[in-house]
Amino acid sequence: MKIKIGAIGAADTLQKIIEVASRDSRIELVGFEYTNYEELSTILGQNRYKVDQWIFSGQTPYFYAIEHELITPEEASFPPLHGISFLGTYVHAIQDQGGFVQKVSLDTVDEKTVQLVLDEFSIQDLSIKLYPYNNYVPHQEIVDFHVSHYEKGETEVAFTWLYWVYLELQKRGIPCYRLVPAQFSIQTVLNFLVSRASTQVYEKSKVFILGFDVWEQDGKYSIYEKRRLRLEFELELVELAEKLNATLREENGRLYIYTTQGDFELSMDDQSFIQTVRGIEVASELRINVGIGSGYTVVEAKKHAIIACEKGKLHKGSQILYVNEEKKLIDYSGEQEQSMDNRSLPEFWQEVLEENDYSTIIPSKIYNFIQLKRIGQFGSELITNLLKNTDRNTRRILTDLEKMGLVEVVGEESSGKRGRPKKIYQIVSEKIEQH
């Protein structure tokens, strides 16, 4: 399975990223060219969740997106700046200018990075006016920096990492050269993004095991009542197991539900797990302890679930304890709201659902399941199983989503039985313009 990476950059840098990625069989790259900051909002608003990770051409668009909350640091990165890129471009400038260039201006890179290159290659008598900055600054400020030094006669040539600045300086007749990340720098970041995306997929496949113990209440119920309540309790766990796409087992008097982290998070999107447990207690009229264990193998997760269950039995009252793969014990018992993962819908979906005053709970579950399982096209039967719903209700929900433009019909399938062929759908992640 290839890792899908979105790339954002100016035309020249983007092309270089595409070339490097094309040689990596692990990557499926989707490129997005931008010319100004404002375009980043549109690009990420429409495509943020269509890829596993993002690579930006440089620090400027990356930090702009971070500071405007268009993306998080966990979803993206950019190639670090290396002095070797400046050195290669500087040599080209010497050839182009027909002689040694002694006075230059350079933005973005700090003095330490430049000095390392100058010392490494014993370059002397080179006067450099630097404009380093953190995160990002408006393009015009950088243009003014280069223009000011050139007009004062303090520089002969300008070097910039920013495409827009490069174009503007050319318009003003200032000798200017564009710096782009080195190939090894781009490959380093791509390796990092592939590793991080793979880890996230791996994390979602971790084993989650939930152990359930019933608090014995001697003398309160007759044998008949105890058996009736136990049956109610087991039926509630059967429903929970179905909701989690999980397996229910009884081992040594304790009931266990076996699932994955991805399915657990997806199924708990519409309510916190503590609410689910309290609901089971109300329905079964029993007090229960829950021990959750996670791990990269069933044996590891089971061991942690047992530890959590045994720890819970040492305390009075209902407990919900979790032992993760790092053997860290987390107590969820006192929390009123504990949503272990609440994924965001694309901006387009949020806007449409709000406009139609439509609850996000079911659409969110459908969207996130399709994205988690990487399903391209789907039928109503898949959604019926996901929602534990009736066929009729599922068709109504899909019809609603189709009318709102959130899913579209891409074909039909025939079941071989009498009746209408079933529709095949796919997710619509961005607004389709009408022509």
URWO-V718554 format. One record per residue. N is the residue number from 1. OMEGA is omega in radians with two decimals (none if undefined). NEAR is the number of other ideal C-beta (glycine too) atoms within 8 Angstrom. Layout:
n:N omega:OMEGA near:NEAR
n:N omega:OMEGA near:NEAR
This chain:
n:1 omega:-3.13 near:4
n:2 omega:3.05 near:7
n:3 omega:-3.11 near:13
n:4 omega:-3.10 near:10
n:5 omega:3.05 near:18
n:6 omega:-3.14 near:14
n:7 omega:3.13 near:16
n:8 omega:3.12 near:15
n:9 omega:3.01 near:14
n:10 omega:-2.98 near:12
n:11 omega:-3.06 near:8
n:12 omega:3.14 near:9
n:13 omega:3.12 near:13
n:14 omega:3.14 near:15
n:15 omega:3.14 near:8
n:16 omega:3.09 near:12
n:17 omega:3.13 near:15
n:18 omega:-3.14 near:11
n:19 omega:3.13 near:8
n:20 omega:-3.10 near:12
n:21 omega:-3.11 near:13
n:22 omega:3.14 near:7
n:23 omega:-3.11 near:5
n:24 omega:-3.06 near:10
n:25 omega:-3.14 near:4
n:26 omega:-2.91 near:6
n:27 omega:2.88 near:12
n:28 omega:-3.04 near:7
n:29 omega:3.06 near:11
n:30 omega:-3.05 near:11
n:31 omega:3.10 near:10
n:32 omega:3.13 near:10
n:33 omega:3.08 near:8
n:34 omega:3.13 near:11
n:35 omega:3.08 near:7
n:36 omega:-3.06 near:6
n:37 omega:-3.05 near:6
n:38 omega:-3.13 near:6
n:39 omega:-3.12 near:9
n:40 omega:3.13 near:14
n:41 omega:3.13 near:9
n:42 omega:-3.10 near:8
n:43 omega:-3.09 near:11
n:44 omega:3.10 near:13
n:45 omega:-3.09 near:11
n:46 omega:-2.96 near:12
n:47 omega:-3.01 near:13
n:48 omega:-3.02 near:12
n:49 omega:3.13 near:8
n:50 omega:-3.12 near:8
n:51 omega:-3.12 near:11
n:52 omega:-3.11 near:9
n:53 omega:3.13 near:14
n:54 omega:2.98 near:14
n:55 omega:3.08 near:17
n:56 omega:-3.08 near:14
n:57 omega:-3.13 near:15
n:58 omega:-3.07 near:15
n:59 omega:-3.06 near:11
n:60 omega:3.11 near:11
n:61 omega:-3.13 near:16
n:62 omega:-3.09 near:12
n:63 omega:3.04 near:11
n:64 omega:-3.13 near:13
n:65 omega:3.13 near:14
n:66 omega:-3.06 near:13
n:67 omega:3.10 near:8
n:68 omega:3.06 near:8
n:69 omega:3.05 near:5
n:70 omega:-3.10 near:11
n:71 omega:3.11 near:10
n:72 omega:3.11 near:6
n:73 omega:3.13 near:6
n:74 omega:-3.08 near:4
n:75 omega:-2.96 near:8
n:76 omega:3.03 near:13
n:77 omega:3.13 near:11
n:78 omega:-3.14 near:12
n:79 omega:3.10 near:12
n:80 omega:-3.13 near:8
n:81 omega:3.10 near:13
n:82 omega:-3.14 near:9
n:83 omega:-3.11 near:12
n:84 omega:3.09 near:8
n:85 omega:3.09 near:13
n:86 omega:-3.11 near:13
n:87 omega:-3.13 near:10
n:88 omega:-3.14 near:9
n:89 omega:3.12 near:12
n:90 omega:3.09 near:11
n:91 omega:3.10 near:8
n:92 omega:3.13 near:9
n:93 omega:3.11 near:14
n:94 omega:3.12 near:10
n:95 omega:-3.08 near:7
n:96 omega:-3.10 near:7
n:97 omega:3.10 near:10
n:98 omega:3.11 near:4
n:99 omega:-3.09 near:5
n:100 omega:3.10 near:4
n:101 omega:-2.98 near:11
n:102 omega:-3.05 near:8
n:103 omega:-3.08 near:9
n:104 omega:3.00 near:16
n:105 omega:-3.05 near:16
n:106 omega:3.13 near:14
n:107 omega:3.01 near:16
n:108 omega:-3.06 near:13
n:109 omega:3.12 near:12
n:110 omega:-3.04 near:7
n:111 omega:-3.11 near:7
n:112 omega:-3.13 near:6
n:113 omega:-3.13 near:11
n:114 omega:-3.08 near:14
n:115 omega:3.10 near:8
n:116 omega:3.13 near:9
n:117 omega:-3.13 near:13
n:118 omega:3.13 near:11
n:119 omega:-3.10 near:7
n:120 omega:-3.06 near:7
n:121 omega:3.05 near:7
n:122 omega:3.10 near:6
n:123 omega:-3.10 near:6
n:124 omega:3.09 near:5
n:125 omega:3.09 near:4
n:126 omega:3.13 near:8
n:127 omega:-3.08 near:9
n:128 omega:2.99 near:8
n:129 omega:-3.04 near:12
n:130 omega:3.06 near:11
n:131 omega:3.09 near:11
n:132 omega:3.11 near:8
n:133 omega:3.07 near:8
n:134 omega:3.09 near:3
n:135 omega:-3.14 near:9
n:136 omega:3.06 near:9
n:137 omega:3.10 near:8
n:138 omega:-3.13 near:5
n:139 omega:-3.05 near:10
n:140 omega:3.12 near:6
n:141 omega:-3.13 near:8
n:142 omega:3.07 near:14
n:143 omega:-3.14 near:11
n:144 omega:3.11 near:8
n:145 omega:-3.12 near:12
n:146 omega:-3.10 near:18
n:147 omega:-3.11 near:11
n:148 omega:-3.12 near:8
n:149 omega:-3.13 near:11
n:150 omega:-3.11 near:13
n:151 omega:3.08 near:6
n:152 omega:-3.12 near:6
n:153 omega:-3.11 near:5
n:154 omega:3.12 near:9
n:155 omega:3.08 near:13
n:156 omega:-3.05 near:9
n:157 omega:3.08 near:13
n:158 omega:3.05 near:14
n:159 omega:-3.11 near:14
n:160 omega:3.06 near:16
n:161 omega:-2.98 near:11
n:162 omega:-3.05 near:13
n:163 omega:-3.12 near:11
n:164 omega:3.11 near:10
n:165 omega:3.12 near:13
n:166 omega:-3.13 near:12
n:167 omega:-3.11 near:8
n:168 omega:3.12 near:10
n:169 omega:3.08 near:14
n:170 omega:3.13 near:9
n:171 omega:-3.09 near:6
n:172 omega:3.08 near:7
n:173 omega:3.13 near:4
n:174 omega:3.10 near:10
n:175 omega:-3.00 near:8
n:176 omega:3.12 near:12
n:177 omega:-3.07 near:13
n:178 omega:3.08 near:10
n:179 omega:3.08 near:9
n:180 omega:-3.13 near:9
n:181 omega:3.07 near:14
n:182 omega:-3.12 near:10
n:183 omega:-3.11 near:8
n:184 omega:3.10 near:6
n:185 omega:3.10 near:13
n:186 omega:-3.12 near:15
n:187 omega:3.11 near:10
n:188 omega:3.13 near:10
n:189 omega:3.11 near:13
n:190 omega:3.09 near:14
n:191 omega:3.13 near:8
n:192 omega:-3.12 near:9
n:193 omega:3.10 near:15
n:194 omega:3.14 near:14
n:195 omega:-3.12 near:8
n:196 omega:3.13 near:10
n:197 omega:3.13 near:12
n:198 omega:3.12 near:9
n:199 omega:3.14 near:8
n:200 omega:3.08 near:9
n:201 omega:3.13 near:10
n:202 omega:3.14 near:9
n:203 omega:-3.12 near:8
n:204 omega:-3.12 near:11
n:205 omega:3.09 near:8
n:206 omega:3.13 near:13
n:207 omega:3.05 near:14
n:208 omega:3.10 near:14
n:209 omega:-3.13 near:16
n:210 omega:3.09 near:11
n:211 omega:-3.07 near:15
n:212 omega:3.05 near:12
n:213 omega:3.10 near:12
n:214 omega:3.06 near:9
n:215 omega:3.11 near:9
n:216 omega:3.13 near:4
n:217 omega:-3.05 near:7
n:218 omega:3.05 near:4
n:219 omega:-3.08 near:3
n:220 omega:-3.10 near:4
n:221 omega:3.03 near:7
n:222 omega:3.12 near:5
n:223 omega:3.13 near:6
n:224 omega:-3.12 near:6
n:225 omega:3.13 near:8
n:226 omega:-3.13 near:9
n:227 omega:3.13 near:8
n:228 omega:-3.13 near:8
n:229 omega:3.10 near:12
n:230 omega:3.12 near:10
n:231 omega:3.09 near:8
n:232 omega:-3.14 near:12
n:233 omega:-3.13 near:13
n:234 omega:3.10 near:9
n:235 omega:3.08 near:8
n:236 omega:3.13 near:12
n:237 omega:3.07 near:13
n:238 omega:3.12 near:9
n:239 omega:3.13 near:9
n:240 omega:3.13 near:12
n:241 omega:3.10 near:12
n:242 omega:3.13 near:9
n:243 omega:-3.11 near:8
n:244 omega:-3.05 near:11
n:245 omega:-2.94 near:7
n:246 omega:3.10 near:11
n:247 omega:3.12 near:7
n:248 omega:3.14 near:11
n:249 omega:3.01 near:7
n:250 omega:-3.11 near:7
n:251 omega:3.12 near:6
n:252 omega:3.07 near:3
n:253 omega:-3.14 near:4
n:254 omega:3.12 near:10
n:255 omega:-3.13 near:10
n:256 omega:3.00 near:14
n:257 omega:-3.14 near:14
n:258 omega:3.12 near:11
n:259 omega:3.07 near:14
n:260 omega:3.13 near:10
n:261 omega:-3.13 near:12
n:262 omega:-3.14 near:9
n:263 omega:3.11 near:12
n:264 omega:-3.13 near:12
n:265 omega:-3.12 near:12
n:266 omega:-3.07 near:11
n:267 omega:-3.14 near:10
n:268 omega:-3.11 near:13
n:269 omega:-3.01 near:13
n:270 omega:3.06 near:7
n:271 omega:-3.14 near:6
n:272 omega:-3.12 near:11
n:273 omega:3.14 near:11
n:274 omega:3.08 near:13
n:275 omega:3.11 near:8
n:276 omega:-3.13 near:11
n:277 omega:3.13 near:12
n:278 omega:3.09 near:8
n:279 omega:3.10 near:9
n:280 omega:3.13 near:13
n:281 omega:3.13 near:12
n:282 omega:-3.09 near:7
n:283 omega:-3.06 near:8
n:284 omega:-3.12 near:11
n:285 omega:3.14 near:7
n:286 omega:3.04 near:11
n:287 omega:-3.04 near:8
n:288 omega:2.98 near:14
n:289 omega:3.11 near:13
n:290 omega:3.04 near:16
n:291 omega:-3.11 near:19
n:292 omega:3.08 near:15
n:293 omega:3.07 near:18
n:294 omega:3.14 near:14
n:295 omega:-3.12 near:14
n:296 omega:3.02 near:7
n:297 omega:3.11 near:7
n:298 omega:-3.12 near:9
n:299 omega:-3.12 near:7
n:300 omega:-3.13 near:12
n:301 omega:-3.14 near:16
n:302 omega:3.11 near:12
n:303 omega:-3.13 near:10
n:304 omega:3.11 near:17
n:305 omega:3.11 near:16
n:306 omega:3.09 near:11
n:307 omega:-3.13 near:12
n:308 omega:3.13 near:17
n:309 omega:-3.11 near:15
n:310 omega:3.07 near:9
n:311 omega:-3.12 near:13
n:312 omega:-3.12 near:14
n:313 omega:3.14 near:8
n:314 omega:-3.09 near:5
n:315 omega:3.05 near:7
n:316 omega:3.11 near:2
n:317 omega:-3.12 near:6
n:318 omega:-3.13 near:11
n:319 omega:2.99 near:12
n:320 omega:-3.09 near:14
n:321 omega:-3.09 near:17
n:322 omega:3.02 near:13
n:323 omega:-3.08 near:16
n:324 omega:-3.07 near:9
n:325 omega:3.08 near:10
n:326 omega:3.13 near:4
n:327 omega:3.11 near:7
n:328 omega:-3.14 near:6
n:329 omega:3.14 near:10
n:330 omega:-3.11 near:8
n:331 omega:3.11 near:9
n:332 omega:-2.98 near:11
n:333 omega:-3.05 near:10
n:334 omega:-3.08 near:4
n:335 omega:3.12 near:8
n:336 omega:3.14 near:5
n:337 omega:3.12 near:6
n:338 omega:3.08 near:9
n:339 omega:-3.03 near:8
n:340 omega:3.02 near:7
n:341 omega:3.12 near:7
n:342 omega:-3.05 near:5
n:343 omega:3.11 near:8
n:344 omega:3.00 near:6
n:345 omega:3.05 near:11
n:346 omega:-3.12 near:13
n:347 omega:-3.13 near:9
n:348 omega:3.13 near:12
n:349 omega:-3.13 near:13
n:350 omega:-3.12 near:11
n:351 omega:-3.10 near:8
n:352 omega:-3.13 near:12
n:353 omega:3.11 near:14
n:354 omega:3.13 near:7
n:355 omega:-3.10 near:6
n:356 omega:-3.14 near:7
n:357 omega:-3.07 near:4
n:358 omega:-3.13 near:9
n:359 omega:-3.11 near:6
n:360 omega:-2.97 near:9
n:361 omega:-3.09 near:8
n:362 omega:3.07 near:9
n:363 omega:3.13 near:14
n:364 omega:-3.13 near:12
n:365 omega:3.13 near:14
n:366 omega:-3.10 near:13
n:367 omega:-3.08 near:12
n:368 omega:3.09 near:11
n:369 omega:3.14 near:11
n:370 omega:3.13 near:10
n:371 omega:-3.12 near:9
n:372 omega:-3.09 near:9
n:373 omega:3.12 near:6
n:374 omega:-3.12 near:6
n:375 omega:-3.12 near:8
n:376 omega:-3.13 near:4
n:377 omega:-3.04 near:8
n:378 omega:3.10 near:9
n:379 omega:-3.08 near:10
n:380 omega:-3.11 near:11
n:381 omega:3.11 near:8
n:382 omega:-3.12 near:9
n:383 omega:3.08 near:14
n:384 omega:3.12 near:11
n:385 omega:3.14 near:7
n:386 omega:-3.05 near:9
n:387 omega:-3.05 near:12
n:388 omega:-2.95 near:7
n:389 omega:3.00 near:9
n:390 omega:3.12 near:6
n:391 omega:-3.09 near:9
n:392 omega:-3.14 near:6
n:393 omega:3.12 near:9
n:394 omega:3.13 near:13
n:395 omega:3.12 near:9
n:396 omega:-3.13 near:8
n:397 omega:-3.13 near:13
n:398 omega:3.08 near:13
n:399 omega:3.10 near:8
n:400 omega:-3.12 near:9
n:401 omega:3.11 near:11
n:402 omega:3.13 near:12
n:403 omega:3.14 near:6
n:404 omega:3.11 near:10
n:405 omega:-3.13 near:9
n:406 omega:2.96 near:11
n:407 omega:3.10 near:10
n:408 omega:3.11 near:9
n:409 omega:-3.12 near:9
n:410 omega:3.14 near:7
n:411 omega:3.12 near:7
n:412 omega:3.06 near:8
n:413 omega:3.14 near:8
n:414 omega:-3.12 near:6
n:415 omega:-3.08 near:7
n:416 omega:3.12 near:3
n:417 omega:3.11 near:4
n:418 omega:3.12 near:2
n:419 omega:-3.11 near:4
n:420 omega:3.02 near:3
n:421 omega:3.14 near:7
n:422 omega:-3.11 near:11
n:423 omega:3.03 near:10
n:424 omega:-3.05 near:12
n:425 omega:2.90 near:13
n:426 omega:-3.12 near:10
n:427 omega:3.00 near:9
n:428 omega:-3.04 near:10
n:429 omega:3.14 near:10
n:430 omega:-3.08 near:8
n:431 omega:3.09 near:6
n:432 omega:-3.12 near:7
n:433 omega:3.10 near:4
n:434 omega:-3.13 near:3
n:435 omega:none near:2
